[in-house]
């Protein structure tokens, strides 16, 4: 994948990297309609190139409905797995019922099946 390393060093998206049969995207901080674009670009780019996309959500401190909407849309485009979601995200997923749709995992390694 070209461009995912440097282009997303700023803002809410960290490094992306290949792992197993997929691509891992790391994100951090608060994700809402004002900060979501870099993550959306990174996830869509990963979905175009890999059959499995793992979102390392361990450092995400907040996600709103626009973040949830992005995950649900991406879920329909690729095999999306969410690794290490914190308490706020777990509550968001549980309250909305998204935890019955999205694939949640304790760690990146667990999400990758390694």
Biopython code that builds the backbone (N, CA, C, O; Angstrom):
import numpy as np
from Bio.PDB.StructureBuilder import StructureBuilder

atoms = [
    (1, "UNK", "N", (0.834, -1.168, 0.000)),
    (1, "UNK", "CA", (0.000, 0.000, 0.000)),
    (1, "UNK", "C", (0.882, 1.235, 0.000)),
    (1, "UNK", "O", (1.794, 1.345, 0.819)),
    (2, "UNK", "N", (0.633, 2.125, -0.867)),
    (2, "UNK", "CA", (1.465, 3.315, -0.932)),
    (2, "UNK", "C", (0.810, 4.456, -0.186)),
    (2, "UNK", "O", (-0.409, 4.628, -0.208)),
    (3, "UNK", "N", (1.647, 5.223, 0.470)),
    (3, "UNK", "CA", (1.163, 6.462, 1.057)),
    (3, "UNK", "C", (0.539, 6.362, 2.428)),
    (3, "UNK", "O", (0.282, 7.399, 3.041)),
    (4, "UNK", "N", (0.278, 5.170, 2.949)),
    (4, "UNK", "CA", (-0.430, 5.126, 4.218)),
    (4, "UNK", "C", (0.466, 5.444, 5.396)),
    (4, "UNK", "O", (-0.041, 5.866, 6.435)),
    (5, "UNK", "N", (1.767, 5.265, 5.288)),
    (5, "UNK", "CA", (2.654, 5.551, 6.404)),
    (5, "UNK", "C", (2.734, 7.029, 6.717)),
    (5, "UNK", "O", (2.303, 7.457, 7.788)),
    (6, "UNK", "N", (3.283, 7.827, 5.791)),
    (6, "UNK", "CA", (3.517, 9.241, 6.044)),
    (6, "UNK", "C", (2.237, 10.069, 6.086)),
    (6, "UNK", "O", (2.111, 10.977, 6.908)),
    (7, "UNK", "N", (1.315, 9.769, 5.228)),
    (7, "UNK", "CA", (0.141, 10.625, 5.062)),
    (7, "UNK", "C", (-0.714, 10.698, 6.318)),
    (7, "UNK", "O", (-1.430, 11.681, 6.512)),
    (8, "UNK", "N", (-0.660, 9.694, 7.166)),
    (8, "UNK", "CA", (-1.568, 9.655, 8.301)),
    (8, "UNK", "C", (-0.848, 9.774, 9.636)),
    (8, "UNK", "O", (-1.404, 9.401, 10.669)),
    (9, "UNK", "N", (0.379, 10.287, 9.635)),
    (9, "UNK", "CA", (1.132, 10.436, 10.868)),
    (9, "UNK", "C", (0.511, 11.491, 11.778)),
    (9, "UNK", "O", (0.712, 11.455, 12.992)),
    (10, "UNK", "N", (-0.228, 12.413, 11.216)),
    (10, "UNK", "CA", (-0.809, 13.500, 11.991)),
    (10, "UNK", "C", (-2.240, 13.172, 12.364)),
    (10, "UNK", "O", (-2.825, 12.221, 11.846)),
    (11, "UNK", "N", (-2.790, 13.951, 13.254)),
    (11, "UNK", "CA", (-4.202, 13.799, 13.580)),
    (11, "UNK", "C", (-4.494, 12.540, 14.354)),
    (11, "UNK", "O", (-3.767, 12.203, 15.289)),
    (12, "UNK", "N", (-5.535, 11.843, 13.985)),
    (12, "UNK", "CA", (-6.044, 10.718, 14.752)),
    (12, "UNK", "C", (-5.580, 9.365, 14.238)),
    (12, "UNK", "O", (-5.907, 8.339, 14.834)),
    (13, "UNK", "N", (-4.829, 9.339, 13.150)),
    (13, "UNK", "CA", (-4.405, 8.074, 12.564)),
    (13, "UNK", "C", (-2.901, 7.933, 12.687)),
    (13, "UNK", "O", (-2.148, 8.840, 12.333)),
    (14, "UNK", "N", (-2.472, 6.786, 13.194)),
    (14, "UNK", "CA", (-1.049, 6.488, 13.288)),
    (14, "UNK", "C", (-0.610, 5.660, 12.105)),
    (14, "UNK", "O", (-1.213, 5.722, 11.033)),
    (15, "UNK", "N", (0.429, 4.892, 12.296)),
    (15, "UNK", "CA", (0.946, 4.049, 11.225)),
    (15, "UNK", "C", (-0.042, 2.963, 10.852)),
    (15, "UNK", "O", (-0.777, 2.450, 11.697)),
    (16, "UNK", "N", (-0.048, 2.621, 9.576)),
    (16, "UNK", "CA", (-0.732, 1.444, 9.098)),
    (16, "UNK", "C", (0.343, 0.454, 8.691)),
    (16, "UNK", "O", (1.416, 0.844, 8.230)),
    (17, "UNK", "N", (0.050, -0.837, 8.863)),
    (17, "UNK", "CA", (1.061, -1.828, 8.512)),
    (17, "UNK", "C", (0.410, -3.159, 8.142)),
    (17, "UNK", "O", (-0.670, -3.495, 8.629)),
    (18, "UNK", "N", (1.100, -3.921, 7.257)),
    (18, "UNK", "CA", (0.571, -5.231, 6.880)),
    (18, "UNK", "C", (0.795, -6.233, 8.009)),
    (18, "UNK", "O", (1.816, -6.193, 8.695)),
    (19, "UNK", "N", (-0.157, -7.119, 8.189)),
    (19, "UNK", "CA", (-0.040, -8.175, 9.192)),
    (19, "UNK", "C", (-0.924, -9.339, 8.781)),
    (19, "UNK", "O", (-2.096, -9.157, 8.450)),
    (20, "UNK", "N", (-0.354, -10.536, 8.805)),
    (20, "UNK", "CA", (-1.076, -11.737, 8.371)),
    (20, "UNK", "C", (-1.645, -11.477, 6.972)),
    (20, "UNK", "O", (-0.913, -11.048, 6.080)),
    (21, "UNK", "N", (-2.925, -11.730, 6.775)),
    (21, "UNK", "CA", (-3.541, -11.522, 5.455)),
    (21, "UNK", "C", (-4.204, -10.158, 5.348)),
    (21, "UNK", "O", (-4.990, -9.923, 4.431)),
    (22, "UNK", "N", (-3.897, -9.257, 6.271)),
    (22, "UNK", "CA", (-4.615, -7.992, 6.286)),
    (22, "UNK", "C", (-3.737, -6.791, 6.516)),
    (22, "UNK", "O", (-2.513, -6.847, 6.399)),
    (23, "UNK", "N", (-4.401, -5.699, 6.847)),
    (23, "UNK", "CA", (-3.757, -4.412, 7.091)),
    (23, "UNK", "C", (-4.283, -3.877, 8.414)),
    (23, "UNK", "O", (-5.490, -3.890, 8.656)),
    (24, "UNK", "N", (-3.394, -3.413, 9.262)),
    (24, "UNK", "CA", (-3.771, -2.840, 10.553)),
    (24, "UNK", "C", (-3.693, -1.320, 10.455)),
    (24, "UNK", "O", (-2.696, -0.767, 9.991)),
    (25, "UNK", "N", (-4.748, -0.660, 10.893)),
    (25, "UNK", "CA", (-4.801, 0.798, 10.969)),
    (25, "UNK", "C", (-4.881, 1.161, 12.445)),
    (25, "UNK", "O", (-5.758, 0.676, 13.159)),
    (26, "UNK", "N", (-3.975, 2.008, 12.901)),
    (26, "UNK", "CA", (-4.029, 2.453, 14.290)),
    (26, "UNK", "C", (-4.660, 3.840, 14.348)),
    (26, "UNK", "O", (-4.437, 4.682, 13.479)),
    (27, "UNK", "N", (-5.447, 4.053, 15.386)),
    (27, "UNK", "CA", (-6.095, 5.355, 15.564)),
    (27, "UNK", "C", (-6.029, 5.722, 17.033)),
    (27, "UNK", "O", (-5.905, 4.854, 17.898)),
    (28, "UNK", "N", (-6.113, 7.013, 17.308)),
    (28, "UNK", "CA", (-6.044, 7.476, 18.689)),
    (28, "UNK", "C", (-6.815, 8.778, 18.839)),
    (28, "UNK", "O", (-7.111, 9.475, 17.869)),
    (29, "UNK", "N", (-7.126, 9.076, 20.091)),
    (29, "UNK", "CA", (-7.788, 10.333, 20.384)),
    (29, "UNK", "C", (-9.293, 10.277, 20.197)),
    (29, "UNK", "O", (-9.918, 9.219, 20.278)),
    (30, "UNK", "N", (-9.854, 11.454, 19.944)),
    (30, "UNK", "CA", (-11.301, 11.601, 19.799)),
    (30, "UNK", "C", (-11.688, 11.561, 18.328)),
    (30, "UNK", "O", (-11.133, 12.290, 17.506)),
    (31, "UNK", "N", (-12.644, 10.702, 18.010)),
    (31, "UNK", "CA", (-13.098, 10.550, 16.626)),
    (31, "UNK", "C", (-14.542, 10.997, 16.509)),
    (31, "UNK", "O", (-15.457, 10.373, 17.045)),
    (32, "UNK", "N", (-14.718, 12.100, 15.789)),
    (32, "UNK", "CA", (-16.053, 12.632, 15.542)),
    (32, "UNK", "C", (-16.078, 13.197, 14.127)),
    (32, "UNK", "O", (-15.104, 13.055, 13.388)),
    (33, "UNK", "N", (-17.167, 13.829, 13.747)),
    (33, "UNK", "CA", (-17.305, 14.302, 12.370)),
    (33, "UNK", "C", (-16.221, 15.296, 11.979)),
    (33, "UNK", "O", (-15.921, 15.438, 10.794)),
    (34, "UNK", "N", (-15.628, 15.986, 12.946)),
    (34, "UNK", "CA", (-14.593, 16.969, 12.643)),
    (34, "UNK", "C", (-13.202, 16.361, 12.470)),
    (34, "UNK", "O", (-12.334, 16.976, 11.851)),
    (35, "UNK", "N", (-12.981, 15.163, 13.011)),
    (35, "UNK", "CA", (-11.647, 14.556, 12.977)),
    (35, "UNK", "C", (-11.587, 13.251, 12.204)),
    (35, "UNK", "O", (-10.519, 12.649, 12.097)),
    (36, "UNK", "N", (-12.698, 12.805, 11.670)),
    (36, "UNK", "CA", (-12.826, 11.457, 11.126)),
    (36, "UNK", "C", (-12.209, 11.241, 9.745)),
    (36, "UNK", "O", (-11.858, 10.109, 9.414)),
    (37, "UNK", "N", (-12.068, 12.274, 8.938)),
    (37, "UNK", "CA", (-11.659, 12.113, 7.547)),
    (37, "UNK", "C", (-10.361, 11.328, 7.357)),
    (37, "UNK", "O", (-10.337, 10.432, 6.513)),
    (38, "UNK", "N", (-9.276, 11.611, 8.092)),
    (38, "UNK", "CA", (-8.053, 10.822, 7.881)),
    (38, "UNK", "C", (-8.244, 9.333, 8.171)),
    (38, "UNK", "O", (-7.683, 8.488, 7.475)),
    (39, "UNK", "N", (-9.034, 9.011, 9.196)),
    (39, "UNK", "CA", (-9.293, 7.602, 9.498)),
    (39, "UNK", "C", (-10.119, 6.960, 8.400)),
    (39, "UNK", "O", (-9.850, 5.830, 7.992)),
    (40, "UNK", "N", (-11.121, 7.675, 7.925)),
    (40, "UNK", "CA", (-11.949, 7.150, 6.838)),
    (40, "UNK", "C", (-11.091, 6.848, 5.616)),
    (40, "UNK", "O", (-11.236, 5.792, 5.000)),
    (41, "UNK", "N", (-10.198, 7.772, 5.263)),
    (41, "UNK", "CA", (-9.320, 7.565, 4.101)),
    (41, "UNK", "C", (-8.411, 6.362, 4.306)),
    (41, "UNK", "O", (-8.221, 5.564, 3.388)),
    (42, "UNK", "N", (-7.846, 6.226, 5.510)),
    (42, "UNK", "CA", (-6.945, 5.108, 5.792)),
    (42, "UNK", "C", (-7.683, 3.769, 5.739)),
    (42, "UNK", "O", (-7.167, 2.797, 5.189)),
    (43, "UNK", "N", (-8.878, 3.719, 6.304)),
    (43, "UNK", "CA", (-9.644, 2.468, 6.313)),
    (43, "UNK", "C", (-10.130, 2.088, 4.921)),
    (43, "UNK", "O", (-10.064, 0.919, 4.540)),
    (44, "UNK", "N", (-10.617, 3.061, 4.159)),
    (44, "UNK", "CA", (-11.085, 2.763, 2.804)),
    (44, "UNK", "C", (-9.926, 2.325, 1.911)),
    (44, "UNK", "O", (-10.081, 1.422, 1.089)),
    (45, "UNK", "N", (-8.782, 2.955, 2.068)),
    (45, "UNK", "CA", (-7.605, 2.565, 1.299)),
    (45, "UNK", "C", (-7.192, 1.135, 1.650)),
    (45, "UNK", "O", (-6.868, 0.345, 0.762)),
    (46, "UNK", "N", (-7.204, 0.807, 2.926)),
    (46, "UNK", "CA", (-6.863, -0.546, 3.364)),
    (46, "UNK", "C", (-7.865, -1.562, 2.815)),
    (46, "UNK", "O", (-7.480, -2.646, 2.376)),
    (47, "UNK", "N", (-9.155, -1.206, 2.841)),
    (47, "UNK", "CA", (-10.193, -2.118, 2.344)),
    (47, "UNK", "C", (-10.051, -2.380, 0.853)),
    (47, "UNK", "O", (-10.402, -3.457, 0.372)),
    (48, "UNK", "N", (-9.530, -1.388, 0.114)),
    (48, "UNK", "CA", (-9.311, -1.569, -1.321)),
    (48, "UNK", "C", (-8.196, -2.554, -1.609)),
    (48, "UNK", "O", (-8.197, -3.204, -2.654)),
    (49, "UNK", "N", (-7.237, -2.674, -0.687)),
    (49, "UNK", "CA", (-6.069, -3.493, -0.963)),
    (49, "UNK", "C", (-5.974, -4.805, -0.215)),
    (49, "UNK", "O", (-5.161, -5.658, -0.569)),
    (50, "UNK", "N", (-6.795, -4.986, 0.820)),
    (50, "UNK", "CA", (-6.661, -6.170, 1.669)),
    (50, "UNK", "C", (-8.024, -6.762, 1.997)),
    (50, "UNK", "O", (-9.000, -6.029, 2.153)),
    (51, "UNK", "N", (-8.094, -8.105, 2.103)),
    (51, "UNK", "CA", (-9.370, -8.745, 2.436)),
    (51, "UNK", "C", (-9.748, -8.612, 3.904)),
    (51, "UNK", "O", (-10.903, -8.824, 4.272)),
    (52, "UNK", "N", (-8.763, -8.255, 4.756)),
    (52, "UNK", "CA", (-8.992, -8.105, 6.184)),
    (52, "UNK", "C", (-8.405, -6.774, 6.637)),
    (52, "UNK", "O", (-7.256, -6.455, 6.331)),
    (53, "UNK", "N", (-9.202, -6.002, 7.366)),
    (53, "UNK", "CA", (-8.737, -4.736, 7.930)),
    (53, "UNK", "C", (-8.982, -4.786, 9.432)),
    (53, "UNK", "O", (-10.090, -5.069, 9.888)),
    (54, "UNK", "N", (-7.916, -4.504, 10.196)),
    (54, "UNK", "CA", (-8.017, -4.449, 11.656)),
    (54, "UNK", "C", (-7.823, -3.002, 12.086)),
    (54, "UNK", "O", (-6.833, -2.365, 11.727)),
    (55, "UNK", "N", (-8.765, -2.496, 12.849)),
    (55, "UNK", "CA", (-8.637, -1.177, 13.450)),
    (55, "UNK", "C", (-8.134, -1.365, 14.871)),
    (55, "UNK", "O", (-8.837, -1.914, 15.719)),
    (56, "UNK", "N", (-6.916, -0.910, 15.128)),
    (56, "UNK", "CA", (-6.366, -0.935, 16.485)),
    (56, "UNK", "C", (-6.949, 0.265, 17.218)),
    (56, "UNK", "O", (-6.499, 1.396, 17.036)),
    (57, "UNK", "N", (-7.959, 0.004, 18.049)),
    (57, "UNK", "CA", (-8.724, 1.061, 18.705)),
    (57, "UNK", "C", (-8.294, 1.295, 20.149)),
    (57, "UNK", "O", (-8.973, 2.008, 20.888)),
    (58, "UNK", "N", (-7.179, 0.706, 20.557)),
    (58, "UNK", "CA", (-6.750, 0.785, 21.942)),
    (58, "UNK", "C", (-6.500, 2.188, 22.457)),
    (58, "UNK", "O", (-6.635, 2.432, 23.656)),
    (59, "UNK", "N", (-6.141, 3.118, 21.585)),
    (59, "UNK", "CA", (-5.849, 4.485, 22.017)),
    (59, "UNK", "C", (-6.943, 5.478, 21.628)),
    (59, "UNK", "O", (-6.745, 6.688, 21.736)),
    (60, "UNK", "N", (-8.085, 4.983, 21.181)),
    (60, "UNK", "CA", (-9.212, 5.862, 20.875)),
    (60, "UNK", "C", (-9.924, 6.191, 22.184)),
    (60, "UNK", "O", (-10.354, 5.291, 22.905)),
    (61, "UNK", "N", (-10.046, 7.461, 22.482)),
    (61, "UNK", "CA", (-10.653, 7.877, 23.745)),
    (61, "UNK", "C", (-12.130, 8.226, 23.615)),
    (61, "UNK", "O", (-12.853, 8.268, 24.611)),
    (62, "UNK", "N", (-12.580, 8.475, 22.383)),
    (62, "UNK", "CA", (-13.978, 8.845, 22.175)),
    (62, "UNK", "C", (-14.348, 8.585, 20.729)),
    (62, "UNK", "O", (-13.559, 8.849, 19.821)),
    (63, "UNK", "N", (-15.548, 8.066, 20.514)),
    (63, "UNK", "CA", (-16.091, 7.909, 19.181)),
    (63, "UNK", "C", (-17.563, 8.289, 19.211)),
    (63, "UNK", "O", (-18.287, 7.903, 20.129)),
    (64, "UNK", "N", (-18.012, 9.047, 18.208)),
    (64, "UNK", "CA", (-19.414, 9.451, 18.171)),
    (64, "UNK", "C", (-20.160, 8.664, 17.097)),
    (64, "UNK", "O", (-19.650, 7.673, 16.575)),
    (65, "UNK", "N", (-21.353, 9.107, 16.777)),
    (65, "UNK", "CA", (-22.181, 8.386, 15.813)),
    (65, "UNK", "C", (-21.583, 8.388, 14.408)),
    (65, "UNK", "O", (-21.788, 7.437, 13.654)),
    (66, "UNK", "N", (-20.852, 9.432, 14.046)),
    (66, "UNK", "CA", (-20.220, 9.445, 12.719)),
    (66, "UNK", "C", (-19.105, 8.399, 12.648)),
    (66, "UNK", "O", (-18.910, 7.777, 11.604)),
    (67, "UNK", "N", (-18.384, 8.201, 13.734)),
    (67, "UNK", "CA", (-17.378, 7.146, 13.820)),
    (67, "UNK", "C", (-18.046, 5.780, 13.707)),
    (67, "UNK", "O", (-17.585, 4.921, 12.954)),
    (68, "UNK", "N", (-19.117, 5.580, 14.442)),
    (68, "UNK", "CA", (-19.846, 4.318, 14.393)),
    (68, "UNK", "C", (-20.379, 4.054, 12.983)),
    (68, "UNK", "O", (-20.302, 2.929, 12.489)),
    (69, "UNK", "N", (-20.917, 5.083, 12.342)),
    (69, "UNK", "CA", (-21.426, 4.957, 10.983)),
    (69, "UNK", "C", (-20.313, 4.515, 10.025)),
    (69, "UNK", "O", (-20.534, 3.660, 9.168)),
    (70, "UNK", "N", (-19.116, 5.102, 10.172)),
    (70, "UNK", "CA", (-17.988, 4.708, 9.338)),
    (70, "UNK", "C", (-17.671, 3.229, 9.523)),
    (70, "UNK", "O", (-17.466, 2.517, 8.540)),
    (71, "UNK", "N", (-17.627, 2.759, 10.755)),
    (71, "UNK", "CA", (-17.318, 1.353, 11.006)),
    (71, "UNK", "C", (-18.370, 0.431, 10.399)),
    (71, "UNK", "O", (-18.035, -0.606, 9.827)),
    (72, "UNK", "N", (-19.622, 0.803, 10.523)),
    (72, "UNK", "CA", (-20.694, -0.031, 9.971)),
    (72, "UNK", "C", (-20.647, -0.054, 8.439)),
    (72, "UNK", "O", (-20.897, -1.091, 7.824)),
    (73, "UNK", "N", (-20.328, 1.085, 7.828)),
    (73, "UNK", "CA", (-20.186, 1.112, 6.360)),
    (73, "UNK", "C", (-19.016, 0.248, 5.922)),
    (73, "UNK", "O", (-19.124, -0.516, 4.963)),
    (74, "UNK", "N", (-17.899, 0.372, 6.624)),
    (74, "UNK", "CA", (-16.715, -0.395, 6.266)),
    (74, "UNK", "C", (-16.934, -1.889, 6.470)),
    (74, "UNK", "O", (-16.400, -2.711, 5.724)),
    (75, "UNK", "N", (-17.712, -2.231, 7.470)),
    (75, "UNK", "CA", (-18.046, -3.632, 7.750)),
    (75, "UNK", "C", (-18.676, -4.302, 6.518)),
    (75, "UNK", "O", (-18.508, -5.504, 6.311)),
    (76, "UNK", "N", (-19.386, -3.536, 5.720)),
    (76, "UNK", "CA", (-20.016, -4.077, 4.522)),
    (76, "UNK", "C", (-19.061, -4.151, 3.330)),
    (76, "UNK", "O", (-19.378, -4.795, 2.330)),
    (77, "UNK", "N", (-17.904, -3.505, 3.421)),
    (77, "UNK", "CA", (-16.937, -3.481, 2.319)),
    (77, "UNK", "C", (-15.827, -4.506, 2.457)),
    (77, "UNK", "O", (-15.251, -4.934, 1.457)),
    (78, "UNK", "N", (-15.521, -4.905, 3.687)),
    (78, "UNK", "CA", (-14.387, -5.785, 3.928)),
    (78, "UNK", "C", (-14.605, -6.531, 5.235)),
    (78, "UNK", "O", (-15.561, -6.260, 5.961)),
    (79, "UNK", "N", (-13.716, -7.469, 5.530)),
    (79, "UNK", "CA", (-13.728, -8.133, 6.832)),
    (79, "UNK", "C", (-13.057, -7.174, 7.816)),
    (79, "UNK", "O", (-11.829, -7.111, 7.886)),
    (80, "UNK", "N", (-13.855, -6.437, 8.567)),
    (80, "UNK", "CA", (-13.361, -5.456, 9.532)),
    (80, "UNK", "C", (-13.368, -6.083, 10.917)),
    (80, "UNK", "O", (-14.360, -6.672, 11.347)),
    (81, "UNK", "N", (-12.249, -5.947, 11.602)),
    (81, "UNK", "CA", (-12.152, -6.387, 12.988)),
    (81, "UNK", "C", (-11.633, -5.225, 13.819)),
    (81, "UNK", "O", (-10.704, -4.527, 13.412)),
    (82, "UNK", "N", (-12.229, -5.021, 14.971)),
    (82, "UNK", "CA", (-11.857, -3.915, 15.841)),
    (82, "UNK", "C", (-11.128, -4.500, 17.043)),
    (82, "UNK", "O", (-11.668, -5.327, 17.777)),
    (83, "UNK", "N", (-9.882, -4.049, 17.228)),
    (83, "UNK", "CA", (-9.036, -4.587, 18.281)),
    (83, "UNK", "C", (-8.931, -3.621, 19.460)),
    (83, "UNK", "O", (-8.771, -2.413, 19.282)),
    (84, "UNK", "N", (-9.022, -4.172, 20.647)),
    (84, "UNK", "CA", (-8.765, -3.464, 21.902)),
    (84, "UNK", "C", (-9.602, -2.206, 22.123)),
    (84, "UNK", "O", (-9.068, -1.186, 22.560)),
    (85, "UNK", "N", (-10.916, -2.257, 21.828)),
    (85, "UNK", "CA", (-11.715, -1.051, 22.100)),
    (85, "UNK", "C", (-11.791, -0.796, 23.603)),
    (85, "UNK", "O", (-11.950, -1.725, 24.395)),
    (86, "UNK", "N", (-11.677, 0.468, 23.983)),
    (86, "UNK", "CA", (-11.769, 0.849, 25.391)),
    (86, "UNK", "C", (-13.207, 0.865, 25.870)),
    (86, "UNK", "O", (-14.138, 0.551, 25.129)),
    (87, "UNK", "N", (-13.358, 1.236, 27.118)),
    (87, "UNK", "CA", (-14.675, 1.212, 27.757)),
    (87, "UNK", "C", (-15.690, 2.108, 27.058)),
    (87, "UNK", "O", (-16.838, 1.700, 26.887)),
    (88, "UNK", "N", (-15.304, 3.320, 26.646)),
    (88, "UNK", "CA", (-16.249, 4.231, 25.986)),
    (88, "UNK", "C", (-16.745, 3.624, 24.682)),
    (88, "UNK", "O", (-17.938, 3.687, 24.387)),
    (89, "UNK", "N", (-15.845, 3.038, 23.897)),
    (89, "UNK", "CA", (-16.272, 2.430, 22.636)),
    (89, "UNK", "C", (-17.127, 1.199, 22.879)),
    (89, "UNK", "O", (-18.111, 0.977, 22.173)),
    (90, "UNK", "N", (-16.764, 0.403, 23.865)),
    (90, "UNK", "CA", (-17.579, -0.786, 24.169)),
    (90, "UNK", "C", (-19.002, -0.371, 24.561)),
    (90, "UNK", "O", (-19.973, -1.018, 24.168)),
    (91, "UNK", "N", (-19.118, 0.707, 25.334)),
    (91, "UNK", "CA", (-20.459, 1.221, 25.702)),
    (91, "UNK", "C", (-21.212, 1.683, 24.460)),
    (91, "UNK", "O", (-22.389, 1.364, 24.288)),
    (92, "UNK", "N", (-20.533, 2.434, 23.592)),
    (92, "UNK", "CA", (-21.153, 2.899, 22.346)),
    (92, "UNK", "C", (-21.667, 1.716, 21.527)),
    (92, "UNK", "O", (-22.799, 1.733, 21.045)),
    (93, "UNK", "N", (-20.835, 0.699, 21.375)),
    (93, "UNK", "CA", (-21.229, -0.474, 20.588)),
    (93, "UNK", "C", (-22.379, -1.225, 21.259)),
    (93, "UNK", "O", (-23.284, -1.697, 20.571)),
    (94, "UNK", "N", (-22.359, -1.345, 22.581)),
    (94, "UNK", "CA", (-23.412, -2.071, 23.295)),
    (94, "UNK", "C", (-24.743, -1.324, 23.250)),
    (94, "UNK", "O", (-25.783, -1.928, 22.990)),
    (95, "UNK", "N", (-24.716, -0.020, 23.501)),
    (95, "UNK", "CA", (-25.950, 0.779, 23.536)),
    (95, "UNK", "C", (-26.634, 0.795, 22.172)),
    (95, "UNK", "O", (-27.863, 0.786, 22.094)),
    (96, "UNK", "N", (-25.854, 0.819, 21.106)),
    (96, "UNK", "CA", (-26.416, 0.886, 19.757)),
    (96, "UNK", "C", (-26.691, -0.482, 19.149)),
    (96, "UNK", "O", (-27.329, -0.578, 18.100)),
    (97, "UNK", "N", (-26.218, -1.537, 19.797)),
    (97, "UNK", "CA", (-26.370, -2.877, 19.244)),
    (97, "UNK", "C", (-25.304, -3.218, 18.218)),
    (97, "UNK", "O", (-25.333, -4.298, 17.629)),
    (98, "UNK", "N", (-24.367, -2.310, 18.001)),
    (98, "UNK", "CA", (-23.311, -2.557, 17.014)),
    (98, "UNK", "C", (-22.401, -3.706, 17.434)),
    (98, "UNK", "O", (-21.731, -4.308, 16.594)),
    (99, "UNK", "N", (-22.375, -4.014, 18.736)),
    (99, "UNK", "CA", (-21.540, -5.117, 19.200)),
    (99, "UNK", "C", (-22.046, -6.468, 18.695)),
    (99, "UNK", "O", (-21.321, -7.461, 18.756)),
    (100, "UNK", "N", (-23.271, -6.514, 18.202)),
    (100, "UNK", "CA", (-23.786, -7.755, 17.626)),
    (100, "UNK", "C", (-23.469, -7.864, 16.135)),
    (100, "UNK", "O", (-23.660, -8.919, 15.530)),
    (101, "UNK", "N", (-22.984, -6.771, 15.548)),
    (101, "UNK", "CA", (-22.672, -6.719, 14.118)),
    (101, "UNK", "C", (-21.170, -6.677, 13.881)),
    (101, "UNK", "O", (-20.647, -7.398, 13.032)),
    (102, "UNK", "N", (-20.484, -5.834, 14.632)),
    (102, "UNK", "CA", (-19.046, -5.657, 14.444)),
    (102, "UNK", "C", (-18.271, -6.774, 15.135)),
    (102, "UNK", "O", (-18.732, -7.354, 16.118)),
    (103, "UNK", "N", (-17.101, -7.059, 14.610)),
    (103, "UNK", "CA", (-16.232, -8.094, 15.152)),
    (103, "UNK", "C", (-15.227, -7.449, 16.106)),
    (103, "UNK", "O", (-14.267, -6.810, 15.672)),
    (104, "UNK", "N", (-15.459, -7.623, 17.421)),
    (104, "UNK", "CA", (-14.638, -6.994, 18.450)),
    (104, "UNK", "C", (-13.660, -8.011, 19.024)),
    (104, "UNK", "O", (-14.018, -9.166, 19.254)),
    (105, "UNK", "N", (-12.422, -7.574, 19.253)),
    (105, "UNK", "CA", (-11.370, -8.460, 19.741)),
    (105, "UNK", "C", (-10.562, -7.772, 20.825)),
    (105, "UNK", "O", (-10.462, -6.545, 20.853)),
    (106, "UNK", "N", (-9.983, -8.570, 21.723)),
    (106, "UNK", "CA", (-9.224, -8.031, 22.856)),
    (106, "UNK", "C", (-7.901, -7.393, 22.439)),
    (106, "UNK", "O", (-7.426, -6.477, 23.110)),
    (107, "UNK", "N", (-7.296, -7.861, 21.339)),
    (107, "UNK", "CA", (-5.987, -7.354, 20.929)),
    (107, "UNK", "C", (-5.861, -7.446, 19.412)),
    (107, "UNK", "O", (-6.669, -8.098, 18.751)),
    (108, "UNK", "N", (-4.853, -6.796, 18.875)),
    (108, "UNK", "CA", (-4.569, -6.886, 17.440)),
    (108, "UNK", "C", (-4.239, -8.335, 17.079)),
    (108, "UNK", "O", (-4.697, -8.848, 16.058)),
    (109, "UNK", "N", (-3.450, -8.981, 17.914)),
    (109, "UNK", "CA", (-3.081, -10.371, 17.644)),
    (109, "UNK", "C", (-4.315, -11.272, 17.592)),
    (109, "UNK", "O", (-4.427, -12.139, 16.726)),
    (110, "UNK", "N", (-5.228, -11.056, 18.522)),
    (110, "UNK", "CA", (-6.475, -11.826, 18.544)),
    (110, "UNK", "C", (-7.293, -11.548, 17.275)),
    (110, "UNK", "O", (-7.849, -12.466, 16.672)),
    (111, "UNK", "N", (-7.358, -10.284, 16.885)),
    (111, "UNK", "CA", (-8.118, -9.908, 15.684)),
    (111, "UNK", "C", (-7.527, -10.535, 14.426)),
    (111, "UNK", "O", (-8.254, -10.891, 13.500)),
    (112, "UNK", "N", (-6.202, -10.668, 14.401)),
    (112, "UNK", "CA", (-5.533, -11.253, 13.247)),
    (112, "UNK", "C", (-5.563, -12.782, 13.284)),
    (112, "UNK", "O", (-5.268, -13.445, 12.289)),
    (113, "UNK", "N", (-5.922, -13.326, 14.443)),
    (113, "UNK", "CA", (-5.939, -14.776, 14.570)),
    (113, "UNK", "C", (-4.541, -15.367, 14.714)),
    (113, "UNK", "O", (-4.317, -16.535, 14.397)),
    (114, "UNK", "N", (-3.598, -14.548, 15.196)),
    (114, "UNK", "CA", (-2.225, -15.038, 15.354)),
    (114, "UNK", "C", (-1.904, -15.334, 16.796)),
    (114, "UNK", "O", (-0.789, -15.755, 17.106)),
]
sb = StructureBuilder()
sb.init_structure("model")
sb.init_model(0)
sb.init_chain("A")
sb.init_seg("    ")
for serial, (resi, resn, name, xyz) in enumerate(atoms, 1):
    if name == "N":
        sb.init_residue(resn, " ", resi, " ")
    sb.init_atom(name, np.array(xyz, "f"), 0.0, 1.0, " ", f" {name:<3s}", serial, name[0])
structure = sb.get_structure()
